[in-house]
Amino acid sequence: MGESSVIRTEESEVQRVLP
């Protein structure tokens, strides 16, 4: 569960950088 949360956080940051 903890690891899944970390991976999701990284994906969210990538989407935020994109327009």
Helices and strands as residue ranges (DSSP letters): H 2-17
